[in-house]
Amino acid sequence: RYRVESGVRGKFYINGTSGELRTFGGLHPGTNYSLVIVAYNPGSPELNDRLALHISVLAQSLAGIAFADLPYVGYVGLETAVGAEVGPRVRVRASQPPLVVRFYLVDNEQNEGAFSLDPTTGRITLLKPPSTLNSDTFTLIVEARDQSQQYDSALAEVTLVLVDQRNLPPQFVRGQYNVAVAEGGRLGDFVLQVHAVDDDPGPFGQVNYRFMEHVDLFDISSEGVITLATNTSLSPGFTTQFTVAALDSGIPPLESTATVALSVMGNTSRKIPYFHPALTSLQISEGLEPGSEVTTVQASYAHSQDQFAYSLAAGNEAAHFAIDESSGVITLLDHVDYDGGDTEFQLVVAANFKNQLIPTLPGYGTVLITVLDENDNAPVFSEDGYSFEVEEGVSGVVGRVAASDADSTGDNGIVQFYLSTNSENLELDPVTGDIRIVRAFDFERTGPTVMFALLAYNPLAATNSDVTVMTSLRLSVLDRNDVAPGVEMVPGGIVLPSGTTVGDNIVKINAYDPEEGLNGELKYRISYSNEESVHFAIDIEDGWISLARNLPIVAIDQPLSWNVEVVVSDKGSPPLSSSVTLPLTIVAALYTQPAFPHPRIVTSLLEESEVQRDVARVAAFDNGGRVLRYFIVRGDPEGKFHLDAVTGQLTLASALDRESSPTVTLTVQALRFTDLVRWHGTRFTQQQLARSFNYTERVCDGGHRCTSTVYRVFPTVLDEVSAVRRSAEDDEEQQSNILIIEIEVEDVNDNRPQFEHSDYYSAFL
């Protein structure tokens, strides 16, 4: 280890471990300094060596970094709570260009690890209760580093002084001491030990003793032990009285007094046993088991071999202790609870001579038992669970958690917090419990609720497994309208025959918005930015585009190319919108097979959607104006959906389960009713029959008389007219009378979590 033995105070600092010598600044060019550095072994300080160091200060070409508002001096009250800011905040002088400065504590172990320093703000925080500290003055070495210049830094001293806010006076165990001593006596003989207790914590509770007046015959030590100051023999019948003062170490110091009355007994007088020392001080843990031996007291009288009978004369009102009458062994009878107020016991022990024919007086001694707190209580959160609202996109402190510990004194009462899992968004101050958003939450990524497990524990306990508690932290993320709707492009555009009927559905615009509430609800409109757009209408809620006016007649070799702009906006405040341009090609009306205007529909359903809910409506064109029927020909083996063959309305037939089928792909085919009639009664092979199914159509007249006809549907049989081919990978998508419906099943929270194991075991190191 290294230390500065002599030199200019406040100018230089040496790191006790590394030996690095630094300056605090404030040096003037042309000045010389002489220091003596000592290198020593902490285990044997007498083994050391010294180095004389001479330092000359040269002119500096760069201003460098420098602290402002020096010197730094602060005061810490003994009642200051852990986590509170103490002392002045350190800062550096303003400069051009502005510095990017971070602050660090140097060699904080020398200060009992009682303080922390915020690297950004220069804020000093208390980490330990002041009552547990061993010193009343601390010197913190603070280093400021410029992050833009790796080697530019400076040092400063921060002096923190503990201040006794209560400053209670010491109190004597007894206000009046009556003592009888035998005649004779020699220099240094023990007479009495007085004792006072000061409830001020730390160094302010240390007590020293003195005589209030001049006393020739006796001396008193700083521990309160009174002894003979001369060899003068004390004569029987001699009495004296004097006053003893107990002085504490507070600011300012306070004192109290007690009276000592002393009498000298002759050899023919009653004998009085005495205890030496008159005061026995010891410590026990609150976890000491009943039946354990606490201490043994022994009385004596003029070096005789007399036997004594011991008893507890006072201080044992709660019956926590017992004393063996013959041996003087004091044992614990019942548990003591530090947190319940059992912090100190002052037992008055009496000793009487045994088997004496002449009556004797008892002698008294005091046993001062201090109970040490054990970390036997876990922290308790102020609430069963914490809930805070955080606005999407906003950072900063959103709340504070708090916990208390019944082990309120010393290290056992320290409570710190941490999150069970790391979060890139959240930071928890382990001392104050402040919850700070360091990276704003994105509602679209996290959803409306974010859950954390919050733990409180004692960081200084030997083991933390029994003194760690957990509760929940729920953050409700408030959605902000910051995402515009997304609109799916229509691949390849729409081919529309000029003979399309007014009112027919042409295509559904698929849009999505991941936000919730009004921010995620969508509405559709056509911008009508050109003349062609007036031929079309759009459903404001579901986005289905339909034909509003008759299309113009076009020649086979002269198709028309139109563009329709669709605007999709949400209902947030302010609303956000996106647009998509839909290309349409108007072609001559040919007698082809039925044709869907778009080969694919993409939609979604919640897993909890009700049965019979409308999913989509399909519609195909037939240039010949013939009646069409619609059938699901693939993708629904369990019959989850129902398609009305006449109207084309697709509905949900039974409940969905995302966990078994996250996506459903249905293949729908449009067939002319005349084909069903033509196939009716036709002979087919067994292979053809295996690939077909029955369809029953019920027809009623005006008199409510109904007839039912069963038709055979052959999904793979094409009309005799050549099919209009489309670019796709499989044959089904190449047929114009085939429609693919993709349905994504959205998850809902309908399954309880299940542990992988029935029992878990954990250990903290």
VOGU-3710 file (C-alpha; in Angstrom, 3 decimals, decimal comma):
1> ryrvesgvrg> 0,000/0,000/0,000  0,987/3,612/-0,531  0,293/6,842/1,338  1,534/10,433/1,422  3,321/10,984/4,737  4,101/14,667/4,355  3,608/17,385/1,777  1,102/20,038/0,771  -2,390/18,973/1,815  -5,106/19,195/-0,801
11> kfyingtsge> -2,741/19,347/-3,768  -1,910/15,694/-4,412  -3,590/12,314/-4,030  -2,048/8,845/-4,253  -4,054/5,703/-4,979  -3,345/3,417/-2,023  -3,405/0,288/-4,187  -1,921/1,238/-7,558  0,492/3,937/-6,384  -0,777/6,359/-9,045
21> lrtfgglhpg> -0,056/9,941/-7,942  -2,598/12,564/-9,088  -3,041/16,289/-8,559  -6,216/18,024/-7,460  -5,334/21,028/-9,630  -4,774/24,601/-8,519  -1,016/24,362/-9,120  0,843/27,465/-10,270  3,692/27,464/-12,830  7,093/27,882/-11,246
31> tnyslvivay> 6,050/26,372/-7,901  7,972/23,448/-6,376  6,538/20,809/-4,035  8,225/18,156/-1,889  6,398/14,998/-0,850  7,337/11,932/1,175  5,684/8,741/-0,102  5,537/5,664/2,156  5,207/2,118/0,828  4,128/-0,308/3,545
41> npgspelndr> 2,700/-3,769/4,210  -0,821/-3,470/5,739  -0,231/-6,601/7,799  3,041/-5,254/9,211  3,064/-1,441/8,920  6,497/-1,299/10,495  7,873/-2,894/7,346  8,018/0,124/5,042  10,166/2,292/2,837  10,107/6,041/2,068
51> lalhisvlaq> 10,612/8,014/-1,105  11,324/11,747/-1,295  9,614/13,203/-4,350  10,278/16,716/-5,703  7,776/18,160/-8,165  8,213/21,259/-10,336  5,146/22,821/-11,967  5,580/23,851/-15,616  3,393/26,116/-17,704  0,409/24,358/-19,300
61> slagiafadl> -0,552/25,037/-22,901  -4,126/23,660/-22,658  -6,730/24,773/-20,172  -8,030/21,226/-19,635  -10,936/20,138/-17,438  -11,436/21,789/-14,011  -13,942/21,531/-11,152  -16,184/24,457/-10,212  -17,393/25,698/-6,788  -14,435/24,324/-4,823
71> pyvgyvglet> -14,049/23,345/-2,016  -16,751/20,673/-1,620  -17,887/20,226/2,000  -21,157/18,624/3,120  -22,852/17,358/6,272  -24,721/14,065/6,759  -27,255/13,782/9,567  -27,357/10,564/11,542  -31,071/10,276/10,699  -30,459/10,560/6,943
81> avgaevgprv> -32,234/7,755/5,056  -30,406/5,338/2,778  -30,793/6,479/-0,827  -30,925/10,189/0,029  -28,708/12,721/-1,707  -25,948/14,009/0,567  -23,372/16,756/0,263  -22,900/19,126/-2,662  -23,183/18,076/-6,300  -19,870/18,180/-8,102
91> rvrasqpplv> -19,614/19,906/-11,462  -16,983/21,237/-13,826  -16,473/24,699/-15,265  -18,202/25,554/-18,513  -15,947/25,467/-21,556  -15,958/25,916/-25,309  -16,674/23,584/-26,906  -18,880/21,984/-24,189  -17,312/18,984/-22,454  -18,892/15,533/-22,237
101> vrfylvdneq> -18,022/14,792/-18,604  -18,566/11,718/-16,440  -17,802/11,531/-12,705  -16,269/8,574/-10,847  -15,319/7,766/-7,235  -11,676/6,829/-6,796  -10,782/4,177/-4,188  -14,258/4,172/-2,601  -13,285/1,252/-0,323  -11,482/3,755/1,898
111> negafsldpt> -14,900/5,288/2,646  -16,514/1,998/3,774  -18,465/1,796/0,501  -21,025/4,125/2,075  -21,516/6,441/-0,887  -22,230/6,287/-4,611  -21,776/8,929/-7,294  -24,041/9,439/-10,296  -21,657/9,594/-13,280  -23,866/12,052/-15,169
121> tgritllkpp> -25,323/14,452/-12,596  -22,561/14,403/-9,961  -25,149/13,476/-7,316  -23,763/11,749/-4,189  -26,071/9,132/-2,619  -25,908/7,466/0,805  -25,723/3,639/0,612  -25,486/2,706/4,316  -27,246/3,945/7,469  -25,001/6,569/9,110
131> stlnsdtftl> -25,338/4,798/12,456  -23,383/1,831/11,074  -20,372/3,854/9,938  -17,151/3,711/11,900  -15,950/7,246/11,235  -17,480/10,716/11,520  -15,568/12,289/8,615  -15,160/10,973/5,078  -13,066/12,279/2,216  -14,273/11,239/-1,224
141> iveardqsqq> -11,905/11,490/-4,170  -13,918/12,368/-7,283  -12,513/12,140/-10,792  -14,062/13,992/-13,739  -13,268/12,619/-17,200  -13,940/14,269/-20,534  -15,399/11,509/-22,722  -14,347/13,309/-25,901  -10,709/13,471/-24,790  -9,591/10,137/-23,380
151> ydsalaevtl> -6,751/11,476/-21,232  -8,277/14,780/-20,042  -9,410/14,458/-16,411  -9,258/16,164/-13,018  -9,585/15,258/-9,313  -11,398/16,935/-6,442  -11,942/16,210/-2,740  -15,421/16,056/-1,216  -15,466/16,148/2,591  -18,574/14,737/4,297
161> vlvdqrnlpp> -19,029/15,141/8,061  -21,548/13,169/10,136  -23,733/15,442/12,244  -25,717/14,228/15,248  -29,210/15,550/14,611  -30,653/14,226/17,893  -27,634/14,663/20,199  -29,102/12,869/23,225  -27,228/13,124/26,521  -25,757/9,970/28,081
171> qfvrgqynva> -27,712/8,335/30,925  -26,123/6,579/33,928  -27,312/3,072/34,697  -27,780/4,235/38,298  -28,023/7,828/39,472  -26,617/6,962/42,922  -23,786/4,502/43,571  -23,338/3,326/47,208  -20,198/1,317/47,726  -18,492/-0,071/50,811
181> vaeggrlgdf> -14,829/-1,052/50,756  -12,617/-2,762/53,291  -10,031/-0,826/55,306  -6,512/-0,635/53,990  -5,903/-0,637/50,231  -3,042/0,014/47,832  -2,431/2,284/44,858  -4,457/1,071/41,889  -6,912/-1,085/43,853  -10,288/-1,381/42,198
191> vlqvhavddd> -13,128/0,501/43,882  -16,051/0,754/41,459  -16,984/0,979/37,787  -19,734/3,364/36,731  -21,556/3,060/33,392  -23,668/5,383/31,260  -25,487/4,666/27,998  -25,803/7,111/25,078  -28,462/6,310/22,463  -26,803/8,451/19,808
201> pgpfgqvnyr> -25,565/6,102/17,067  -22,069/5,828/15,702  -19,167/7,828/17,106  -21,529/10,339/18,757  -22,612/7,675/21,236  -19,098/7,119/22,631  -18,906/8,090/26,322  -15,953/9,243/28,456  -15,937/9,760/32,221  -14,439/12,353/34,614
211> fmehvdlfdi> -14,823/13,718/38,151  -16,875/16,880/38,406  -14,697/18,111/41,303  -11,114/17,550/42,434  -10,782/14,142/44,123  -7,422/13,312/45,765  -7,992/9,724/46,813  -9,302/8,265/43,578  -8,677/8,139/39,830  -11,255/7,476/37,093
221> ssegvitlat> -10,467/6,094/33,658  -12,212/6,971/30,389  -14,086/3,630/30,761  -15,514/4,663/34,174  -13,252/2,460/36,354  -12,534/4,113/39,728  -9,319/3,048/41,541  -7,267/4,188/44,557  -4,896/7,023/43,651  -2,589/6,683/46,720
231> ntslspgftt> -1,139/4,114/49,103  -2,800/5,844/52,040  -4,669/3,342/54,169  -8,390/3,944/54,435  -9,599/3,930/58,050  -12,816/2,285/59,214  -15,684/4,705/59,388  -14,279/6,967/56,666  -16,973/8,228/54,231  -16,804/10,438/51,193
241> qftvaaldsg> -19,043/11,498/48,339  -18,166/12,820/44,879  -19,835/13,372/41,500  -18,958/11,549/38,303  -19,776/12,978/34,856  -20,344/11,056/31,595  -19,517/13,105/28,473  -20,558/12,028/24,961  -18,908/12,867/21,628  -21,783/14,743/20,010
251> ipplestatv> -21,726/18,175/18,437  -21,915/19,914/20,870  -20,979/17,309/23,532  -23,551/16,636/26,273  -23,059/15,145/29,731  -24,932/13,772/32,721  -23,869/13,087/36,304  -24,158/10,452/39,026  -23,240/10,512/42,726  -20,858/8,024/44,351
261> alsvmgntsr> -21,115/7,552/48,158  -18,217/5,494/49,595  -17,736/4,158/53,116  -14,871/2,152/54,651  -15,741/-0,956/56,685  -13,492/-2,362/59,382  -12,557/-6,037/59,713  -15,179/-6,500/62,411  -17,900/-4,973/60,292  -20,196/-6,786/57,985
271> kipyfhpalt> -18,427/-8,227/55,024  -19,499/-7,127/51,531  -18,591/-9,183/48,451  -17,592/-7,261/45,347  -17,424/-7,953/41,636  -14,376/-7,139/39,612  -15,051/-5,787/37,150  -18,185/-4,224/38,552  -19,519/-3,928/34,995  -19,436/-6,799/32,530
281> slqiseglep> -20,328/-5,842/28,960  -21,055/-8,434/26,307  -23,014/-9,003/23,116  -25,393/-11,770/22,122  -27,201/-12,448/18,862  -30,986/-12,284/18,799  -30,812/-15,746/17,249  -29,206/-17,268/20,359  -31,111/-20,403/21,333  -32,782/-20,630/24,785
291> gsevttvqas> -30,676/-22,633/27,199  -27,416/-21,166/25,872  -24,852/-19,840/28,324  -24,496/-16,058/28,162  -21,670/-15,352/30,650  -20,360/-16,216/34,132  -19,963/-13,682/36,949  -17,662/-14,145/39,936  -17,675/-12,299/43,256  -14,768/-12,182/45,719
301> yahsqdqfay> -13,819/-10,789/49,097  -10,266/-10,097/50,268  -8,875/-13,085/48,374  -10,866/-15,452/50,612  -12,192/-18,840/49,607  -15,726/-17,942/50,643  -18,633/-19,274/48,718  -21,322/-16,973/47,342  -24,968/-17,237/46,397  -25,900/-15,359/43,226
311> slaagneaah> -29,233/-13,900/42,222  -30,625/-11,407/39,699  -31,660/-8,372/41,718  -32,975/-6,174/38,875  -33,226/-5,827/35,114  -34,815/-9,226/34,437  -38,455/-8,188/34,553  -39,192/-9,959/31,237  -37,646/-13,179/32,640  -35,365/-13,683/29,639
321> faidessgvi> -32,408/-14,784/31,814  -31,587/-17,018/34,777  -28,486/-17,292/36,971  -27,147/-20,405/38,659  -27,075/-19,692/42,407  -23,774/-21,472/42,985  -21,725/-21,030/39,798  -22,858/-17,579/38,648  -23,567/-18,861/35,139  -26,182/-16,702/33,377
331> tlldhvdydg> -28,251/-18,498/30,739  -30,899/-17,437/28,252  -34,409/-18,679/29,070  -36,406/-17,281/26,171  -35,863/-15,860/22,694  -34,985/-12,189/22,466  -36,302/-10,099/19,570  -34,170/-7,152/18,549  -36,857/-5,813/16,234  -39,411/-6,075/19,045
341> gdtefqlvva> -37,376/-3,785/21,321  -35,026/-6,271/23,034  -31,902/-4,297/22,182  -30,198/-4,064/25,583  -30,498/-5,586/29,069  -28,888/-4,231/32,251  -28,881/-7,065/34,771  -28,030/-6,233/38,384  -26,418/-9,307/39,965  -26,343/-9,725/43,744
351> anfknqlipt> -23,770/-11,880/45,601  -24,255/-12,979/49,250  -21,934/-15,005/51,462  -23,080/-18,556/52,057  -23,242/-20,158/55,502  -22,350/-17,009/57,481  -23,417/-16,787/61,147  -22,884/-13,045/61,177  -25,279/-11,150/58,847  -23,551/-9,753/55,771
361> lpgygtvlit> -24,456/-7,230/53,104  -24,789/-8,268/49,437  -22,444/-7,010/46,787  -23,749/-5,865/43,434  -22,419/-5,975/39,919  -23,891/-5,049/36,557  -24,028/-7,168/33,412  -24,741/-5,059/30,322  -26,013/-7,304/27,508  -26,274/-5,782/24,045
371> vldendnapv> -28,421/-7,706/21,561  -27,137/-7,849/17,978  -29,661/-7,729/15,196  -29,886/-10,721/12,872  -31,203/-10,567/9,364  -34,251/-12,673/10,234  -36,924/-10,601/8,505  -37,538/-10,354/4,789  -38,389/-6,962/3,270  -42,072/-6,161/2,786
381> fsedgysfev> -43,260/-4,222/-0,237  -45,556/-1,288/0,465  -48,045/-2,748/-2,048  -48,952/-6,268/-3,167  -48,207/-5,265/-6,744  -47,350/-2,065/-8,563  -49,110/-0,664/-11,621  -48,060/2,404/-13,565  -49,170/3,937/-16,829  -46,510/4,844/-19,366
391> eegvsgvvgr> -47,132/6,738/-22,553  -45,787/5,241/-25,737  -42,710/7,093/-26,972  -42,038/8,884/-23,639  -39,062/8,279/-21,307  -38,284/9,378/-17,752  -39,293/8,389/-14,197  -42,802/6,900/-14,104  -43,062/5,840/-10,474  -41,345/4,519/-7,370
401> vaasdadstg> -41,545/1,259/-5,453  -40,877/1,000/-1,738  -40,233/-1,713/0,810  -39,473/-1,799/4,508  -37,540/-4,257/6,619  -38,266/-5,010/10,260  -34,499/-5,397/10,631  -34,393/-1,621/10,612  -30,998/-1,100/12,200  -27,620/-1,447/10,553
411> dngivqfyls> -26,798/-3,442/7,477  -29,697/-5,858/8,027  -32,200/-3,079/7,413  -30,850/-2,070/4,007  -33,264/-2,821/1,183  -32,395/-2,742/-2,495  -34,425/-3,574/-5,580  -33,829/-5,293/-8,882  -35,759/-6,736/-11,797  -35,726/-10,481/-12,312
421> tnsenleldp> -35,009/-10,023/-16,032  -33,067/-7,364/-17,881  -35,012/-4,882/-19,982  -33,712/-2,583/-22,664  -36,555/-0,169/-21,860  -36,588/-0,118/-18,079  -34,104/0,856/-15,400  -34,728/0,387/-11,681  -32,718/2,409/-9,169  -31,638/-0,245/-6,632
431> vtgdirivra> -31,526/2,253/-3,754  -34,400/4,706/-4,287  -36,759/2,340/-6,138  -37,301/4,864/-8,937  -38,601/3,257/-12,133  -37,148/5,042/-15,124  -37,967/4,513/-18,790  -34,596/4,762/-20,536  -35,851/3,605/-23,922  -39,415/4,517/-24,803
441> fdfertgptv> -41,889/1,658/-25,192  -43,367/0,925/-28,594  -46,991/-0,110/-28,178  -46,946/-1,996/-31,465  -44,063/-4,172/-30,231  -44,972/-4,648/-26,569  -48,762/-4,544/-26,619  -50,886/-2,800/-23,978  -49,318/-4,479/-20,939  -45,740/-5,273/-19,925
451> mfallaynpl> -45,128/-7,399/-16,829  -41,991/-7,693/-14,718  -41,061/-9,558/-11,559  -39,751/-7,099/-8,968  -37,536/-8,268/-6,104  -36,422/-6,629/-2,863  -33,473/-7,969/-0,919  -30,705/-7,090/1,521  -27,472/-6,722/-0,493  -25,258/-7,006/2,593
461> aatnsdvtvm> -26,747/-10,163/4,059  -24,512/-13,214/4,137  -27,157/-15,137/2,198  -30,125/-13,659/0,400  -32,306/-16,709/-0,180  -34,459/-16,216/2,925  -34,607/-12,414/2,840  -35,672/-11,826/-0,762  -39,293/-11,103/-1,654  -40,983/-10,709/-4,998
471> tslrlsvldr> -43,991/-8,834/-6,314  -45,332/-7,864/-9,717  -44,726/-4,709/-11,708  -47,336/-3,968/-14,378  -46,763/-1,208/-16,904  -49,789/-0,200/-18,969  -48,533/1,228/-22,244  -50,848/3,936/-23,571  -51,096/3,767/-27,328  -50,195/6,839/-29,322
481> ndvapgvemv> -51,349/7,155/-32,912  -47,913/6,871/-34,480  -48,373/4,145/-37,110  -50,154/4,762/-40,403  -52,307/1,958/-41,844  -50,610/-0,541/-44,093  -52,309/-1,379/-47,384  -51,704/-4,549/-49,384  -51,010/-4,067/-53,070  -53,210/-5,871/-55,572
491> pggivlpsgt> -50,755/-7,956/-57,618  -51,175/-7,601/-61,377  -54,168/-5,288/-61,095  -57,786/-6,092/-61,977  -59,129/-7,225/-65,379  -62,751/-6,121/-65,650  -65,131/-7,091/-68,513  -67,066/-4,129/-69,907  -70,333/-5,978/-69,328  -69,918/-6,137/-65,540
501> tvgdnivkin> -73,190/-5,452/-63,735  -73,595/-2,298/-61,609  -73,449/-3,230/-57,914  -71,144/-6,205/-58,396  -68,243/-6,477/-55,931  -64,944/-6,198/-57,757  -62,145/-6,440/-55,188  -61,573/-5,989/-51,440  -58,835/-3,625/-50,325  -56,954/-5,319/-47,476
511> aydpeeglng> -55,438/-2,938/-44,931  -54,145/-3,355/-41,414  -53,142/-1,217/-38,455  -51,417/-2,840/-35,417  -52,616/-0,177/-32,988  -55,576/-0,622/-30,665  -58,840/1,226/-30,135  -59,683/4,067/-32,481  -56,027/4,212/-33,527  -56,450/0,775/-35,112
521> elkyrisysn> -59,944/1,159/-36,580  -59,900/1,837/-40,340  -62,153/3,540/-42,882  -61,886/3,557/-46,670  -62,615/6,100/-49,391  -61,885/6,690/-53,072  -60,040/9,935/-53,720  -61,840/10,559/-57,049  -58,720/12,216/-58,355  -59,682/11,385/-61,974
531> eesvhfaidi> -62,838/10,996/-64,059  -62,618/7,208/-64,232  -62,948/6,897/-60,436  -66,613/7,920/-60,486  -67,491/4,500/-61,941  -66,656/2,896/-58,597  -67,782/2,987/-54,975  -66,148/1,598/-51,826  -67,652/0,417/-48,559  -66,312/2,798/-45,882
541> edgwislarn> -66,008/0,029/-43,280  -64,855/-3,165/-45,049  -63,064/-1,830/-48,141  -65,064/-3,709/-50,804  -64,952/-1,869/-54,155  -68,058/-2,251/-56,308  -69,184/-0,955/-59,692  -71,246/2,246/-59,356  -71,826/3,062/-63,076  -71,945/1,069/-66,294
551> lpivaidqpl> -68,573/0,634/-67,931  -68,014/1,850/-71,484  -68,119/-0,636/-74,380  -64,609/-1,400/-75,589  -63,264/-3,196/-78,623  -61,486/-6,512/-78,214  -58,158/-5,061/-79,291  -58,505/-1,716/-77,496  -58,714/-2,298/-73,704  -58,813/0,699/-71,358
561> swnvevvvsd> -56,290/1,218/-68,563  -57,649/3,056/-65,534  -56,236/3,902/-62,081  -58,316/4,255/-58,948  -56,689/5,755/-55,835  -57,967/4,377/-52,516  -57,201/6,176/-49,230  -57,215/4,191/-45,978  -57,164/6,193/-42,719  -57,455/5,313/-39,043
571> kgspplsssv> -59,780/6,961/-36,544  -57,067/8,198/-34,203  -56,387/11,780/-33,214  -54,876/13,085/-35,371  -55,785/10,454/-37,981  -53,034/8,866/-40,079  -53,617/7,590/-43,596  -52,036/5,662/-46,472  -53,073/5,297/-50,078  -52,807/2,685/-52,801
581> tlpltivaal> -53,377/2,980/-56,534  -55,445/0,178/-58,025  -54,768/-0,443/-61,755  -57,805/-1,712/-63,725  -57,990/-2,985/-67,281  -61,398/-2,758/-68,983  -61,688/-5,471/-71,640  -64,351/-6,543/-74,097  -67,078/-8,851/-72,749  -66,232/-12,367/-73,944
591> ytqpafphpr> -68,180/-15,550/-73,380  -65,626/-17,260/-71,205  -65,911/-19,316/-68,053  -66,837/-17,465/-64,849  -64,064/-15,223/-63,574  -63,289/-13,809/-60,147  -61,991/-10,220/-60,401  -59,101/-11,074/-58,084  -57,573/-14,536/-57,616  -56,950/-14,170/-53,845
601> ivtslleese> -58,599/-12,760/-50,729  -56,576/-12,320/-47,527  -58,414/-11,713/-44,254  -58,220/-12,576/-40,550  -60,447/-13,852/-37,744  -60,041/-13,783/-33,987  -59,706/-17,203/-32,425  -62,745/-16,435/-30,263  -64,989/-15,325/-33,177  -68,621/-16,402/-32,828
611> vqrdvarvaa> -70,121/-19,101/-35,022  -72,136/-17,764/-38,021  -69,943/-14,685/-38,163  -69,574/-13,300/-41,700  -66,056/-13,820/-43,038  -66,187/-12,640/-46,675  -68,457/-12,446/-49,696  -67,268/-13,878/-53,013  -68,529/-12,867/-56,425  -67,489/-13,871/-59,951
621> fdnggrvlry> -68,371/-12,490/-63,372  -69,964/-14,408/-66,196  -69,860/-12,609/-69,519  -72,811/-14,629/-70,717  -74,919/-13,447/-67,817  -75,561/-16,996/-66,636  -76,422/-17,873/-63,023  -73,449/-18,928/-60,896  -72,994/-21,135/-57,854  -70,059/-21,077/-55,402
631> fivrgdpegk> -68,433/-24,048/-53,649  -65,541/-24,698/-51,227  -63,577/-27,373/-53,066  -60,475/-27,641/-50,865  -59,018/-26,601/-47,507  -61,936/-27,257/-45,126  -62,011/-30,987/-44,313  -63,512/-30,376/-40,844  -66,309/-28,129/-42,105  -65,220/-25,062/-40,153
641> fhldavtgql> -66,784/-22,730/-42,744  -70,056/-22,511/-44,690  -70,324/-20,955/-48,157  -73,788/-20,057/-49,419  -73,750/-21,425/-52,966  -76,249/-18,816/-54,199  -75,155/-15,550/-52,469  -71,443/-16,292/-52,094  -71,548/-15,357/-48,374  -68,808/-17,159/-46,382
651> tlasaldres> -69,552/-17,643/-42,656  -67,908/-19,407/-39,725  -69,534/-22,763/-39,023  -67,593/-23,914/-35,913  -65,036/-22,566/-33,441  -61,421/-21,941/-34,477  -58,251/-22,918/-32,621  -55,088/-21,060/-33,557  -52,890/-23,496/-31,667  -53,918/-26,323/-34,038
661> sptvtltvqa> -54,500/-24,310/-37,243  -52,973/-20,825/-37,271  -53,842/-20,312/-40,954  -56,729/-21,601/-43,081  -56,515/-21,611/-46,898  -59,815/-22,227/-48,713  -60,183/-22,918/-52,438  -63,486/-21,629/-53,842  -64,751/-22,411/-57,353  -67,493/-20,591/-59,258
671> lrftdlvrwh> -69,596/-22,828/-61,552  -72,460/-22,029/-63,910  -75,764/-23,436/-62,734  -76,375/-24,696/-66,273  -73,331/-26,951/-65,871  -74,854/-28,476/-62,751  -78,060/-29,135/-64,668  -76,119/-30,583/-67,598  -74,179/-32,906/-65,312  -77,398/-34,010/-63,590
681> gtrftqqqla> -78,115/-37,600/-64,614  -74,856/-38,031/-66,558  -72,949/-41,240/-66,051  -69,484/-40,803/-64,540  -66,699/-43,155/-63,676  -65,977/-44,207/-60,103  -62,808/-42,064/-60,137  -64,816/-39,008/-61,190  -67,459/-39,693/-58,567  -64,767/-39,946/-55,861
691> rsfnytervc> -63,657/-36,411/-56,672  -67,172/-34,917/-56,607  -69,835/-34,153/-54,034  -73,604/-33,598/-53,828  -75,257/-30,184/-53,692  -78,945/-29,833/-52,828  -80,797/-26,751/-54,088  -84,187/-25,916/-52,665  -86,595/-23,838/-54,813  -89,925/-22,463/-53,561
701> dgghrctstv> -92,773/-20,895/-55,552  -95,043/-18,062/-54,489  -97,382/-20,478/-52,755  -94,553/-21,604/-50,477  -94,378/-24,978/-52,142  -90,761/-26,050/-52,290  -88,888/-28,679/-54,224  -85,357/-29,913/-53,654  -83,001/-31,152/-56,352  -79,692/-32,905/-55,719
711> yrvfptvlde> -76,914/-32,006/-58,123  -73,459/-33,541/-58,454  -70,602/-31,027/-58,350  -67,360/-31,823/-60,146  -64,867/-29,122/-59,014  -62,112/-30,087/-61,426  -64,303/-30,175/-64,609  -63,750/-27,052/-66,709  -66,278/-25,383/-68,909  -65,986/-26,317/-72,554
721> vsavrrsaed> -65,076/-22,716/-73,329  -61,347/-22,059/-73,023  -60,302/-20,814/-69,609  -58,718/-17,419/-69,159  -55,270/-18,276/-67,859  -53,491/-16,349/-65,091  -49,873/-16,495/-64,024  -49,657/-18,737/-60,970  -47,775/-21,769/-59,731  -50,571/-24,347/-59,589
731> deeqqsnili> -53,433/-25,304/-61,871  -56,139/-24,126/-59,537  -54,862/-20,557/-59,501  -54,557/-20,616/-63,300  -58,329/-21,067/-63,649  -60,225/-17,761/-63,605  -63,142/-19,397/-61,777  -60,919/-20,365/-58,839  -60,548/-18,073/-55,774  -58,058/-18,601/-52,923
741> ieievedvnd> -59,166/-17,278/-49,500  -56,380/-17,050/-46,882  -57,631/-16,620/-43,327  -55,171/-15,912/-40,503  -56,465/-16,966/-37,099  -55,478/-14,298/-34,552  -54,546/-15,564/-31,125  -56,460/-14,766/-27,953  -55,388/-15,526/-24,410  -57,408/-18,736/-24,002
751> nrpqfehsdy> -54,745/-21,079/-22,596  -53,310/-21,033/-19,111  -49,499/-21,222/-18,815  -48,166/-24,529/-17,550  -44,869/-25,055/-15,789  -42,466/-27,471/-17,413  -41,780/-28,985/-13,989  -43,907/-29,306/-10,892  -41,146/-28,194/-8,502  -38,329/-25,718/-8,852
761> ysafl> -35,347/-25,195/-6,632  -33,128/-22,143/-6,622  -30,143/-20,964/-4,677  -28,584/-17,543/-4,304  -24,858/-17,116/-3,974
//
